[in-house]
Amino acid sequence: MIKLNLDRNKKYILTCSFGPDSMCLFSLLISQGYNFVIAHVNYHLRKEEADEYRLLKGICEENKIELFTIDVHMPEGVNEEGWARDIRYDFFSDLSIKLGINDVLVAHNQDDLLETYLLQLKRKSVVTYYGLKEKYNYKKCSILRPLLGYMKSELKDYCDKNQVPYGLDLSNFDITYARNKIRKEIVKDMPTDKRQELINEIKSKNSDKTLYISSLEKYIKKDLTILVDEVKNLNDVDLQMLIIMYFEKLGFYHPISLSFISEFKKILFIKSTWHKKMSENAYFCVDYGVIKLYIMRISKYKYTLLDNVFKINPNSKLYRLIENKEIMIRNGLKSSDVCDFSGVKKKINRCFIDWKVPYCIRLIWPGVFSSDGELLYVPHYQKEYKEEKGSLLLFSLDDFIK
């Protein structure tokens, strides 16, 4: 019998793909009296997804379970596995905030645990944890894996015996993928004693790893930044692990090599500002003594006040600049753009330098333009930017940077 050890006083978000693992957990939550909603992502990567969603929706309606979904399409030129992971976990985190539900359930099982560990060994990955954690924090939510103690075959058998419907992703059987090859040729028929041997090995390694990780935690500040002066003298191996830890705290997974760290350490000694684009929407930056990863929600924008992203403060002393004018608010300010600051005209590039504006903030910083393209106003940047009563333009950086 599969027994869940969860808090009955809590409400959960169950991530459900309609595969046998997540549908088994769906059924267990219902039969054992837990309160939950469903989160489902339609990637539009398989033709079966439409039918699976229709069946999942019907089961949710039958059991009076709320279903929340997103439909996404993979852009060209991205890594499918990484893209899909980022999409779903960001969805789970955003949904957690929206619903006020902290705990997100994922139906990973013992086979997933062993596959992940063996894949880490095969790739010689530098990791903060071997295998899969039963619980960890992702941005604003907690990810829980209550089925790690059960084999995949046990979950499928449960579904078959209890007539729980599910779908099979045929791409999981394609052994050209390294994980699928490990799944089919090593883990699937692995004897119980060998499984336990590997699990014990994972626990032992993680016990040592936990102590090491704890010694580096102090360098990551509460505002999720790292101070250059505190880490520039770390050895390469420690700095490598620290950066990997830091990225994971922000929900960003990217391999970091020792050669990258070697070059990065040189930067810390010779440059006050530096940036590297790590992915389509993520920038790793050094700005005036602070190391920070910026994950951008948006790269370009152009708004009117009707879009409700920005608001004008009519009580600002600067309201005269835009009063009775048709305005447009956009990013992409040019270094050569000139704005009038209390009677003094200055180039935007000079302002950014004087204000010590981080690179990624410059990318999304707004300017207020007239209908004929004249730059009327640029908000003054301050560290830890917050709206002030005297500000003409009211907005939140959280709308643009995760």
LUMVEXZA-926925 format. One record per residue (C-alpha): x, y, z; residue number from 1; residue in one letter. Coordinates in steps of 0.5 Angstrom, whole numbers, plus 500, padded with zeros to 3 digits. Layout:
// LUMVEXZA-926925
   xx   yy   zz  pos  code
    X    Y    Z  NUM     A
...
***
This chain:
// LUMVEXZA-926925
   xx   yy   zz  pos  code
  500  500  500    1     M
  503  507  498    2     I
  502  512  504    3     K
  503  519  504    4     L
  506  523  509    5     N
  503  530  508    6     L
  500  535  513    7     D
  492  534  512    8     R
  491  541  515    9     N
  495  544  508   10     K
  493  545  501   11     K
  497  543  496   12     Y
  499  544  488   13     I
  499  538  485   14     L
  503  538  478   15     T
  500  533  473   16     C
  503  531  467   17     S
  497  525  466   18     F
  503  520  466   19     G
  502  514  471   20     P
  507  517  476   21     D
  503  524  477   22     S
  496  520  476   23     M
  498  515  482   24     C
  499  521  486   25     L
  493  525  484   26     F
  489  518  486   27     S
  492  517  493   28     L
  491  525  495   29     L
  484  524  493   30     I
  483  517  497   31     S
  487  519  503   32     Q
  483  526  504   33     G
  488  531  502   34     Y
  486  538  499   35     N
  489  540  493   36     F
  489  543  486   37     V
  492  541  479   38     I
  497  545  475   39     A
  498  542  468   40     H
  503  545  462   41     V
  501  543  455   42     N
  508  544  451   43     Y
  505  542  445   44     H
  510  538  443   45     L
  506  531  442   46     R
  500  530  439   47     K
  497  526  445   48     E
  497  532  449   49     E
  490  535  447   50     A
  487  528  449   51     D
  491  528  455   52     E
  488  535  457   53     Y
  481  533  456   54     R
  481  527  460   55     L
  485  530  466   56     L
  480  536  465   57     K
  474  531  466   58     G
  477  527  472   59     I
  478  534  475   60     C
  471  536  474   61     E
  468  529  476   62     E
  472  530  483   63     N
  471  537  484   64     K
  478  539  483   65     I
  481  546  481   66     E
  485  545  474   67     L
  490  551  472   68     F
  493  550  466   69     T
  498  554  461   70     I
  499  553  454   71     D
  506  554  451   72     V
  510  553  445   73     H
  518  552  445   74     M
  522  557  441   75     P
  527  555  436   76     E
  534  554  438   77     G
  533  552  445   78     V
  535  546  449   79     N
  528  542  450   80     E
  529  539  457   81     E
  532  546  460   82     G
  526  550  457   83     W
  521  545  459   84     A
  523  545  466   85     R
  524  553  467   86     D
  517  554  464   87     I
  513  549  469   88     R
  517  551  475   89     Y
  516  558  474   90     D
  509  557  473   91     F
  508  553  479   92     F
  512  558  483   93     S
  507  564  480   94     D
  501  559  481   95     L
  503  558  488   96     S
  504  566  489   97     I
  497  567  486   98     K
  493  562  490   99     L
  497  563  497  100     G
  499  555  497  101     I
  506  554  499  102     N
  507  547  497  103     D
  508  544  490  104     V
  507  536  490  105     L
  512  533  484  106     V
  511  525  483  107     A
  518  524  482  108     H
  520  517  484  109     N
  525  512  486  110     Q
  527  511  479  111     D
  528  518  478  112     D
  532  519  484  113     L
  537  513  481  114     L
  537  516  474  115     E
  539  523  476  116     T
  544  520  480  117     Y
  547  516  475  118     L
  547  521  470  119     L
  550  526  475  120     Q
  556  521  475  121     L
  556  520  468  122     K
  557  527  466  123     R
  561  528  472  124     K
  557  534  474  125     S
  559  539  479  126     V
  552  539  484  127     V
  550  541  490  128     T
  546  535  492  129     Y
  546  528  489  130     Y
  540  525  486  131     G
  533  529  488  132     L
  531  532  494  133     K
  525  530  498  134     E
  524  538  499  135     K
  527  544  497  136     Y
  525  551  496  137     N
  524  554  489  138     Y
  523  562  489  139     K
  517  563  493  140     K
  515  556  494  141     C
  517  549  497  142     S
  517  543  492  143     I
  516  536  495  144     L
  517  529  492  145     R
  513  525  497  146     P
  514  518  492  147     L
  521  518  492  148     L
  521  512  496  149     G
  517  508  491  150     Y
  519  505  484  151     M
  516  507  478  152     K
  513  500  477  153     S
  509  500  484  154     E
  506  507  481  155     L
  504  504  475  156     K
  501  498  478  157     D
  497  502  483  158     Y
  494  506  477  159     C
  493  499  473  160     D
  490  496  479  161     K
  485  502  481  162     N
  483  503  474  163     Q
  487  510  474  164     V
  487  513  467  165     P
  494  515  465  166     Y
  498  517  458  167     G
  505  515  456  168     L
  510  519  453  169     D
  513  515  448  170     L
  519  520  448  171     S
  521  517  454  172     N
  523  510  451  173     F
  528  514  446  174     D
  535  511  448  175     I
  538  516  444  176     T
  537  521  450  177     Y
  542  519  456  178     A
  537  519  461  179     R
  532  514  457  180     N
  538  510  456  181     K
  540  509  463  182     I
  532  508  465  183     R
  531  503  460  184     K
  538  499  461  185     E
  540  500  468  186     I
  535  502  473  187     V
  528  499  470  188     K
  530  492  472  189     D
  535  493  477  190     M
  535  488  483  191     P
  533  491  490  192     T
  539  490  493  193     D
  543  494  488  194     K
  538  500  489  195     R
  539  500  496  196     Q
  546  500  495  197     E
  546  506  491  198     L
  541  510  495  199     I
  546  509  501  200     N
  551  511  497  201     E
  547  517  495  202     I
  546  519  502  203     K
  553  518  504  204     S
  555  523  499  205     K
  550  528  501  206     N
  552  528  508  207     S
  559  530  506  208     D
  556  535  501  209     K
  551  538  506  210     T
  557  540  511  211     L
  561  543  505  212     Y
  555  547  502  213     I
  553  550  509  214     S
  560  553  509  215     S
  559  557  503  216     L
  552  559  505  217     E
  554  565  508  218     K
  556  569  502  219     Y
  549  569  499  220     I
  546  575  502  221     K
  538  575  504  222     K
  537  580  498  223     D
  540  574  493  224     L
  547  578  492  225     T
  554  576  493  226     I
  559  581  495  227     L
  566  581  491  228     V
  570  583  496  229     D
  568  577  500  230     E
  569  572  495  231     V
  574  574  490  232     K
  580  570  494  233     N
  576  564  495  234     L
  579  558  491  235     N
  577  556  484  236     D
  573  550  487  237     V
  569  553  492  238     D
  567  559  488  239     L
  565  554  483  240     Q
  560  551  488  241     M
  558  558  491  242     L
  556  560  484  243     I
  552  554  482  244     I
  549  554  489  245     M
  547  561  488  246     Y
  544  560  481  247     F
  540  554  484  248     E
  537  559  489  249     K
  534  563  483  250     L
  531  557  480  251     G
  537  558  474  252     F
  540  551  472  253     Y
  547  552  468  254     H
  553  548  468  255     P
  559  552  471  256     I
  566  550  469  257     S
  573  551  472  258     L
  575  555  466  259     S
  569  560  467  260     F
  571  561  474  261     I
  578  562  473  262     S
  576  567  468  263     E
  571  570  472  264     F
  576  571  478  265     K
  580  575  474  266     K
  574  580  472  267     I
  573  581  480  268     L
  580  584  481  269     F
  580  588  474  270     I
  573  591  473  271     K
  568  594  477  272     S
  562  592  471  273     T
  562  586  467  274     W
  556  582  465  275     H
  555  575  461  276     K
  549  573  458  277     K
  548  566  460  278     M
  541  564  457  279     S
  536  568  453  280     E
  533  572  459  281     N
  539  571  464  282     A
  545  575  465  283     Y
  550  574  470  284     F
  553  581  472  285     C
  558  585  476  286     V
  556  592  478  287     D
  560  596  483  288     Y
  562  591  488  289     G
  556  586  487  290     V
  555  580  484  291     I
  548  578  481  292     K
  544  574  477  293     L
  538  578  473  294     Y
  533  574  470  295     I
  529  578  465  296     M
  521  577  465  297     R
  521  582  459  298     I
  526  585  454  299     S
  523  590  450  300     K
  516  594  452  301     Y
  512  600  449  302     K
  506  602  454  303     Y
  501  607  454  304     T
  498  609  461  305     L
  492  605  459  306     L
  496  598  460  307     D
  496  599  467  308     N
  504  597  468  309     V
  506  605  469  310     F
  502  610  473  311     K
  503  618  473  312     I
  503  621  480  313     N
  499  628  479  314     P
  502  630  485  315     N
  509  630  483  316     S
  513  637  482  317     K
  515  634  475  318     L
  508  633  473  319     Y
  508  639  469  320     R
  513  635  464  321     L
  508  631  461  322     I
  501  635  463  323     E
  496  635  457  324     N
  501  631  453  325     K
  500  624  449  326     E
  506  620  452  327     I
  509  613  451  328     M
  513  609  456  329     I
  518  605  453  330     R
  525  602  455  331     N
  531  602  450  332     G
  534  608  452  333     L
  540  610  448  334     K
  547  613  451  335     S
  546  619  447  336     S
  539  621  449  337     D
  539  627  453  338     V
  534  629  458  339     C
  532  635  462  340     D
  534  634  470  341     F
  532  640  473  342     S
  534  645  468  343     G
  540  641  467  344     V
  541  637  460  345     K
  545  631  461  346     K
  546  625  456  347     K
  543  618  459  348     I
  549  615  459  349     N
  552  620  464  350     R
  546  619  468  351     C
  547  612  469  352     F
  554  612  470  353     I
  553  618  476  354     D
  547  614  479  355     W
  551  607  478  356     K
  546  603  475  357     V
  547  596  474  358     P
  547  593  467  359     Y
  541  590  467  360     C
  537  595  470  361     I
  539  600  464  362     R
  536  595  459  363     L
  529  595  462  364     I
  530  602  465  365     W
  524  607  462  366     P
  523  613  459  367     G
  517  618  458  368     V
  517  620  451  369     F
  512  625  447  370     S
  508  622  441  371     S
  513  625  437  372     D
  519  622  440  373     G
  522  627  445  374     E
  525  624  451  375     L
  521  628  457  376     L
  523  624  463  377     Y
  527  619  466  378     V
  526  617  473  379     P
  532  618  478  380     H
  535  611  480  381     Y
  537  609  487  382     Q
  540  603  489  383     K
  534  598  492  384     E
  529  602  487  385     Y
  523  604  490  386     K
  517  608  489  387     E
  517  615  492  388     E
  512  620  494  389     K
  515  625  489  390     G
  516  620  483  391     S
  513  622  477  392     L
  513  615  474  393     L
  510  610  479  394     L
  512  602  477  395     F
  515  596  480  396     S
  522  593  478  397     L
  519  586  479  398     D
  514  587  473  399     D
  521  586  469  400     F
  526  582  473  401     I
  524  576  476  402     K
***
